[in-house]
Amino acid sequence: MRKLINFLIYQTGWLVCVLGAARGWPWAGVVFVLLALAWHLRQAEDLRAELRLALIAGLVGALWDTALAATGLVRFTNGVLIDGTAAYWMVALWVLFGMTLNVSLAWLKEHLLGAAILGAVGGPLAYLAGAKLGALSLPDTNLALPLLALGWALITPLLCVIARRFDGFRAMTAKPLEPSHV
């Protein structure tokens, strides 16, 4: 049940962030993510580990999306505090993504090739959907989509490896010990 709730929170948060930005309310997604993070940390056995992972995911995402914005590959409609940097609602989405890595996407931590493939496909599709909904634009999709695929193919497994180190749900998801035959 925890995995399903985590997945639904992520999907809802994605919509709130993207539609909020598209409609001129980029702060709405940030508020949702902060509430989701508070709930997520209450569920974790080790809230410090989960908080660190979420913040690292946010930092990685901020750097990635700032590089995309600075090069003009992505233009954010709302929520940019400094020209050429990532929108704050987008950084919140990365924090939200970090909250999935030890719960609904925990299986990816042991399947890094799968993480790379999922990232290479899902990342660009998410940006394309965000563009269709009006939260951002991709001025040159022929250049942006392959670069997004490459970036996400690298970032997703990287974050999965980091999630192994910062797993606040480890004890809750560990396999039971095999019975001893003494």
The 8 nearest C-alpha neighbors of each residue, nearest first, counted from 0:
[[1, 3, 2, 4, 5, 103, 6, 102],
 [0, 2, 4, 3, 5, 102, 103, 6],
 [3, 1, 103, 5, 0, 4, 102, 6],
 [2, 4, 6, 0, 5, 1, 7, 103],
 [3, 5, 7, 1, 6, 2, 8, 0],
 [4, 6, 2, 8, 3, 7, 103, 1],
 [5, 7, 3, 9, 4, 8, 103, 2],
 [8, 6, 4, 10, 9, 5, 11, 3],
 [9, 7, 11, 5, 6, 10, 12, 4],
 [8, 10, 12, 6, 7, 11, 13, 5],
 [11, 9, 7, 13, 12, 8, 6, 14],
 [12, 10, 8, 14, 13, 9, 7, 15],
 [13, 11, 15, 9, 14, 10, 8, 16],
 [12, 14, 10, 16, 11, 15, 17, 9],
 [13, 15, 11, 17, 12, 16, 18, 10],
 [14, 16, 12, 28, 18, 19, 13, 17],
 [17, 28, 15, 19, 13, 14, 18, 88],
 [18, 16, 14, 20, 19, 134, 15, 13],
 [19, 17, 21, 20, 15, 14, 16, 22],
 [18, 20, 24, 25, 16, 22, 17, 21],
 [19, 21, 25, 134, 23, 17, 24, 18],
 [20, 22, 134, 133, 18, 19, 23, 17],
 [23, 21, 19, 20, 24, 18, 25, 134],
 [22, 24, 20, 21, 25, 19, 77, 76],
 [25, 23, 19, 20, 26, 27, 22, 21],
 [24, 26, 20, 19, 78, 27, 88, 23],
 [25, 27, 29, 24, 28, 30, 88, 19],
 [28, 26, 30, 29, 25, 24, 19, 31],
 [29, 27, 16, 31, 15, 30, 26, 88],
 [28, 30, 32, 26, 31, 27, 91, 88],
 [29, 31, 33, 27, 28, 32, 34, 26],
 [32, 30, 28, 34, 29, 33, 35, 27],
 [31, 33, 35, 29, 34, 30, 36, 28],
 [34, 32, 36, 30, 35, 31, 29, 37],
 [35, 33, 37, 31, 36, 32, 30, 38],
 [36, 34, 32, 38, 33, 37, 39, 31],
 [35, 37, 39, 33, 38, 34, 32, 40],
 [38, 36, 34, 40, 35, 39, 33, 41],
 [39, 37, 35, 41, 36, 40, 34, 42],
 [40, 38, 36, 42, 41, 37, 35, 43],
 [39, 41, 46, 43, 37, 42, 38, 36],
 [42, 40, 38, 39, 43, 37, 46, 44],
 [43, 41, 39, 40, 38, 44, 46, 168],
 [44, 42, 40, 46, 167, 45, 168, 41],
 [43, 45, 167, 168, 46, 42, 170, 171],
 [46, 44, 167, 43, 47, 48, 49, 168],
 [45, 47, 40, 49, 43, 48, 167, 50],
 [48, 46, 50, 49, 45, 51, 167, 40],
 [47, 49, 165, 167, 51, 46, 50, 45],
 [50, 48, 167, 52, 46, 51, 47, 53],
 [51, 49, 47, 53, 52, 48, 46, 54],
 [52, 50, 54, 48, 49, 53, 55, 47],
 [51, 53, 55, 49, 50, 54, 165, 56],
 [52, 54, 97, 94, 50, 56, 51, 55],
 [55, 53, 57, 51, 56, 52, 50, 58],
 [56, 54, 58, 52, 57, 53, 51, 59],
 [57, 55, 53, 59, 97, 54, 58, 94],
 [58, 56, 94, 93, 54, 60, 55, 90],
 [57, 59, 61, 55, 60, 56, 54, 62],
 [60, 58, 56, 62, 61, 57, 55, 63],
 [59, 61, 63, 57, 58, 62, 93, 64],
 [60, 62, 58, 64, 90, 59, 63, 85],
 [61, 63, 65, 59, 60, 64, 58, 66],
 [64, 62, 60, 66, 65, 61, 59, 67],
 [63, 65, 67, 85, 66, 61, 62, 60],
 [64, 66, 84, 85, 68, 62, 67, 63],
 [65, 67, 69, 63, 64, 68, 62, 70],
 [68, 66, 64, 72, 65, 70, 73, 69],
 [67, 69, 65, 73, 83, 71, 70, 66],
 [70, 68, 83, 66, 71, 67, 65, 84],
 [71, 69, 67, 68, 72, 66, 73, 83],
 [72, 70, 68, 73, 69, 67, 74, 138],
 [71, 73, 67, 70, 143, 137, 68, 138],
 [74, 72, 68, 137, 71, 67, 136, 75],
 [75, 73, 136, 135, 68, 71, 76, 137],
 [74, 76, 135, 77, 86, 134, 136, 73],
 [75, 77, 135, 134, 74, 21, 20, 78],
 [78, 76, 20, 75, 79, 25, 23, 86],
 [77, 79, 86, 25, 87, 80, 88, 20],
 [80, 78, 86, 81, 77, 87, 85, 82],
 [79, 81, 78, 82, 86, 87, 84, 85],
 [82, 80, 79, 84, 83, 85, 86, 78],
 [83, 81, 84, 79, 80, 69, 68, 85],
 [82, 84, 69, 68, 81, 65, 85, 70],
 [85, 83, 65, 82, 68, 81, 69, 86],
 [84, 86, 65, 64, 61, 87, 79, 68],
 [87, 85, 79, 78, 89, 88, 75, 84],
 [86, 88, 90, 89, 78, 91, 85, 79],
 [87, 89, 91, 90, 86, 29, 25, 28],
 [90, 88, 92, 86, 91, 87, 93, 85],
 [89, 91, 87, 93, 92, 57, 61, 88],
 [90, 92, 88, 94, 89, 93, 29, 95],
 [93, 91, 95, 89, 90, 94, 96, 88],
 [92, 94, 57, 96, 90, 95, 91, 60],
 [95, 93, 57, 53, 91, 97, 92, 96],
 [94, 96, 92, 98, 93, 97, 91, 32],
 [95, 97, 93, 98, 94, 99, 92, 9],
 [98, 96, 53, 94, 56, 95, 99, 100],
 [97, 99, 95, 96, 100, 53, 94, 101],
 [100, 98, 102, 103, 96, 97, 104, 101],
 [99, 101, 104, 105, 97, 102, 98, 162],
 [102, 100, 105, 99, 166, 104, 168, 162],
 [101, 103, 105, 99, 2, 104, 100, 5],
 [102, 104, 2, 99, 105, 6, 5, 100],
 [103, 105, 100, 106, 99, 102, 107, 101],
 [106, 104, 101, 102, 100, 107, 108, 103],
 [105, 107, 108, 104, 109, 110, 103, 101],
 [106, 108, 110, 109, 105, 114, 104, 111],
 [109, 107, 159, 106, 110, 105, 111, 160],
 [108, 110, 107, 106, 111, 105, 159, 160],
 [111, 109, 107, 113, 112, 108, 114, 106],
 [110, 112, 114, 156, 113, 109, 107, 115],
 [113, 111, 115, 114, 110, 116, 156, 107],
 [112, 114, 116, 110, 111, 115, 117, 107],
 [115, 113, 111, 117, 156, 112, 107, 116],
 [114, 116, 152, 112, 118, 113, 117, 156],
 [117, 115, 119, 113, 118, 114, 152, 112],
 [118, 116, 114, 120, 115, 119, 121, 113],
 [117, 119, 151, 152, 115, 121, 122, 116],
 [120, 118, 148, 152, 116, 151, 117, 122],
 [121, 119, 117, 118, 122, 123, 116, 148],
 [122, 120, 124, 118, 117, 123, 119, 125],
 [121, 123, 118, 125, 124, 120, 151, 119],
 [124, 122, 126, 125, 147, 144, 148, 121],
 [125, 123, 127, 121, 122, 126, 128, 120],
 [124, 126, 128, 122, 123, 127, 121, 129],
 [127, 125, 129, 123, 128, 124, 130, 122],
 [126, 128, 124, 130, 129, 125, 123, 131],
 [129, 127, 131, 125, 130, 126, 124, 132],
 [130, 128, 126, 132, 134, 127, 131, 135],
 [129, 131, 135, 136, 127, 133, 128, 132],
 [132, 130, 128, 133, 129, 127, 134, 136],
 [131, 133, 129, 130, 134, 128, 21, 18],
 [132, 134, 21, 130, 131, 135, 129, 136],
 [135, 133, 21, 20, 129, 76, 17, 130],
 [136, 134, 75, 130, 76, 74, 133, 129],
 [135, 137, 130, 74, 73, 138, 75, 134],
 [136, 138, 73, 139, 140, 72, 74, 143],
 [137, 139, 136, 140, 72, 73, 71, 74],
 [140, 138, 141, 137, 142, 143, 72, 144],
 [139, 141, 143, 142, 144, 137, 138, 72],
 [142, 140, 139, 143, 144, 145, 138, 146],
 [141, 143, 140, 139, 144, 145, 146, 72],
 [144, 142, 140, 146, 72, 145, 141, 147],
 [143, 145, 147, 146, 140, 123, 142, 141],
 [146, 144, 148, 147, 143, 142, 149, 141],
 [147, 145, 149, 143, 148, 144, 150, 142],
 [146, 148, 144, 150, 123, 145, 149, 143],
 [149, 147, 119, 145, 151, 146, 150, 123],
 [148, 150, 152, 146, 147, 151, 119, 145],
 [151, 149, 147, 153, 152, 148, 154, 146],
 [150, 152, 118, 154, 153, 119, 148, 149],
 [153, 151, 115, 119, 118, 149, 150, 154],
 [154, 152, 151, 150, 155, 156, 115, 157],
 [153, 155, 151, 157, 156, 152, 150, 158],
 [154, 156, 158, 157, 118, 151, 153, 114],
 [157, 155, 159, 111, 114, 158, 115, 154],
 [158, 156, 154, 160, 159, 155, 153, 161],
 [157, 159, 161, 155, 156, 160, 162, 154],
 [160, 158, 156, 108, 162, 157, 161, 155],
 [159, 161, 157, 163, 162, 158, 156, 108],
 [160, 162, 158, 164, 163, 159, 157, 165],
 [163, 161, 159, 165, 164, 160, 166, 158],
 [164, 162, 160, 161, 165, 166, 159, 108],
 [163, 165, 162, 161, 166, 160, 48, 52],
 [166, 164, 48, 162, 163, 52, 49, 167],
 [167, 165, 168, 169, 162, 163, 48, 164],
 [166, 168, 45, 49, 48, 43, 44, 169],
 [167, 169, 171, 166, 43, 44, 170, 172],
 [170, 168, 172, 166, 171, 167, 173, 44],
 [169, 171, 173, 172, 168, 44, 167, 174],
 [172, 170, 168, 169, 173, 44, 43, 167],
 [171, 173, 169, 170, 168, 174, 102, 101],
 [174, 172, 170, 171, 169, 175, 168, 176],
 [173, 175, 176, 172, 170, 171, 177, 169],
 [176, 174, 173, 177, 178, 172, 170, 171],
 [177, 175, 178, 174, 179, 173, 170, 172],
 [176, 178, 179, 175, 174, 180, 173, 181],
 [179, 177, 176, 180, 175, 181, 174, 173],
 [178, 180, 181, 177, 176, 175, 174, 173],
 [181, 179, 178, 177, 176, 175, 174, 173],
 [180, 179, 178, 177, 176, 175, 174, 173]]
